[in-house]
Amino acid sequence: MFDVGFSEIVVIAVVALIVIGPERLPKVARTLGHMFGRLQRYVNEVKADINREMELDELRKLQAEVHSAARDIEQSVTSAAHEVETGVRSVEAQLNDAAATKETEAPAATTPKPASASEQPRQAALPGFDPQ
């Protein structure tokens, strides 16, 4: 920040010793050290706040990207589901049409054949079974 060499610091110290005096110089130096420390802490806090804000902005951008990607995926899944539903409905309609045409082409009504005695189940053979 400032380009201050050792020789310049010595000149400043000599001038301070002459102007302030040897009795008050240690107290002034201590006070300046405390102020310089506070200034450094303040500058570091400001830097940290700026870095946090930058990271927060980056996180907000990332969040927006993730939300947009999620919306895109949701839309593609919804459209795919809609296409599948449309396909299923069209196949169902075709099957219904095919069944309807088979019913109109088939003979009117066929009577079922009566079952012969050998094909009828033997219910009386079961112990404890009363068909009535």
Steps between C-alpha positions, in 0.01 A plus 500: 500500500755758611862457405675591825861392547703458819676835461164680472373326815813614688444860386134485613605355840761777553249772409239342730753485785583867454139621458323277756778468752651199673238489781190471281651306207436149645134586572450650153671200338274261694190699402608507135562123515150440637348725234700329227382159631138618500543632147643168385213306665247733339660460157509122545131496602408705193699264279328199661158661449577568136620142452185366669281714275686379192460138611133564577450642150672196352278271709190689388605461136565130558163466668330670206680265259394196703140623513495558124651157438239345731223684313639378167513142626149530641371632169672225303365232735152652482509513122630142483223387736246683287634330186483160669146569618400607150657185355324278753168666430545457125591131542200459731275663240639272229441195718145613574438556128643158418283335768194683370565385143549139617168510684319625191667239278446207739176291487216659688475276802647161553336286759728322736509123474358319796762322698487126484461295811866407495604864486283605794688514826450225747369692790337202668834328531621754754434386855262724689396692188131551448425667164163626620 
